[in-house]
Amino acid sequence: MKKYSFINQEANSNIKETLSKDLYFIRGIAIALVALGHVIGNRDSGIRQLYDQDLPYMGWIYNFIYTFHMPIFFIISGISFSIFSSSNNSYTKFINSKFIRIIIPLVCWAPIYYIFRTFSGSIKFSLTGLIQSVIYPNFIFWFFHALLLATVLSFFLIKKLSSKTIYYII
């Protein structure tokens, strides 16, 4: 099956390296905006909960950041998927790469976050809850589950559907 890409297959590595650096830069800005959005918070969280009167423009900034801060990660992931992954890979090779890049960080960080939440008193510890922190898209880790589903589904559709139109829709 022919692999469609935003850049030509024969493109030199300098173009891919530049794109990779640009994507890392954009991702860094997006990470900073997510952090800023959480610091500002809504009326029940973040610095806005500390004041009787809402801080000037904080609600507007919060709402603005929340209009795009998570979709930008999916857009970056989609562009990276298009440029740097190969539809010639086997399902096994692709799933292994996603396991290393998505599942292992999830399995490492979700239990740590769960334990911190139990120490803070916001939830009660249970072994079931600890296991569920990895399996279910809870807390801040919903993104890992959604990204895994989106990338595996996209890879499967690209392998099964050879239409260039379908590729660009995905």
C-alpha positions in Angstrom: 0.0 0.0 0.0 1.3 3.4 -0.8 1.9 5.7 2.1 0.5 9.2 1.8 2.3 11.9 3.6 2.3 15.7 3.9 5.8 15.7 2.7 7.3 13.7 -0.1 8.8 10.3 0.7 12.1 11.5 -0.8 12.2 14.6 1.3 15.5 15.0 2.9 16.0 14.5 6.6 16.6 18.2 7.2 12.9 19.0 6.4 11.8 16.3 8.8 14.2 17.5 11.5 13.0 21.1 11.1 9.4 19.9 11.3 10.2 17.8 14.4 11.8 20.8 16.1 8.8 23.0 15.2 6.4 20.5 16.6 8.4 20.2 19.8 8.3 24.0 20.1 4.5 24.1 19.5 4.0 21.3 22.0 6.1 23.2 24.6 3.9 26.3 24.1 0.8 24.1 24.5 2.1 22.5 27.7 2.7 26.0 29.1 -0.8 27.0 28.2 -2.3 23.9 29.9 -0.3 24.7 33.0 -1.4 28.4 32.9 -5.1 27.3 32.4 -4.9 25.1 35.4 -3.2 27.8 37.5 -5.8 30.4 36.5 -8.6 27.8 37.0 -12.3 28.3 37.0 -14.2 29.9 39.9 -13.8 26.7 41.9 -10.1 26.0 41.4 -6.9 27.8 40.7 -6.1 31.3 41.7 -9.5 32.5 40.8 -11.1 30.7 43.8 -8.9 32.8 46.2 -10.7 36.1 45.4 -14.2 37.2 46.1 -14.3 39.2 42.9 -13.0 37.5 39.8 -9.6 38.9 38.7 -9.9 41.1 35.6 -9.7 39.2 32.4 -8.8 35.9 34.1 -12.2 34.3 33.1 -11.6 35.4 29.5 -8.0 34.1 29.4 -9.1 30.8 31.0 -12.0 30.3 28.5 -9.7 31.3 25.6 -7.0 28.7 26.6 -9.6 26.0 27.0 -11.0 26.5 23.5 -7.9 24.9 22.0 -5.3 23.7 24.6 -6.1 20.0 24.3 -7.1 19.8 20.6 -3.7 21.2 19.7 -2.1 18.1 21.2 -4.2 15.9 19.0 -3.4 18.1 16.0 0.4 17.8 16.7 0.0 14.0 17.2 -1.8 13.7 13.9 0.8 15.7 12.0 3.6 13.6 13.7 1.7 10.4 12.8 1.4 11.5 9.2 5.0 12.6 8.8 7.0 10.1 10.9 5.1 6.9 11.0 5.0 4.3 8.2 1.9 2.5 7.1 4.2 -0.2 5.9 4.8 -1.2 9.5 3.1 -4.4 10.7 0.4 -4.1 13.3 2.7 -5.7 15.9 5.5 -3.2 15.3 3.0 -0.3 15.4 1.3 -1.5 18.6 4.7 -2.1 20.2 5.8 1.5 19.4 2.6 2.9 20.9 3.0 0.6 24.0 6.4 2.1 24.6 5.4 5.7 23.9 1.9 5.8 25.5 1.1 2.8 27.7 4.4 2.7 29.7 4.2 6.3 30.7 0.5 5.8 31.7 1.3 2.7 33.7 4.1 4.6 35.5 2.5 7.9 36.2 -1.2 7.1 36.8 -0.6 5.1 40.0 1.8 7.8 41.3 -0.8 10.5 40.7 -3.4 8.2 42.4 -1.2 7.8 45.5 -0.6 11.5 45.7 -4.4 12.1 45.6 -4.8 9.6 48.4 -2.2 11.4 50.5 -3.9 14.8 49.9 -7.1 13.3 51.2 -9.1 13.9 48.0 -9.8 10.2 47.5 -9.6 7.1 49.7 -7.0 4.5 48.8 -8.0 1.1 47.5 -6.1 -1.5 45.4 -9.0 -1.5 43.0 -8.8 2.3 42.7 -5.1 2.0 42.0 -5.6 -0.5 39.2 -8.5 1.5 37.8 -6.3 4.6 37.7 -4.4 3.0 34.8 -7.3 1.2 33.1 -10.0 3.9 33.1 -9.5 7.4 31.6 -9.6 9.1 35.0 -8.1 12.3 36.3 -5.5 13.9 34.1 -4.7 10.8 32.1 -7.8 10.6 29.8 -5.6 12.0 27.1 -3.4 8.9 27.0 -6.5 6.7 26.4 -7.9 9.0 23.8 -4.6 9.3 21.9 -4.0 5.6 22.0 -7.5 4.9 20.6 -7.1 7.6 17.9 -3.7 6.5 16.7 -4.5 2.8 16.6 -7.8 3.4 14.8 -6.1 5.7 12.3 -3.4 3.2 11.6 -5.9 0.4 11.2 -8.0 2.6 8.8 -5.0 3.6 6.8 -3.9 0.0 6.4 -7.4 -1.2 5.4 -8.5 1.8 3.3 -6.2 2.8 0.5 -8.1 6.0 -0.4 -6.1 9.2 -0.3 -9.2 11.1 0.7 -9.7 8.9 3.8 -6.1 9.5 4.7 -6.5 13.2 4.6 -9.8 13.1 6.5 -8.1 11.1 9.3 
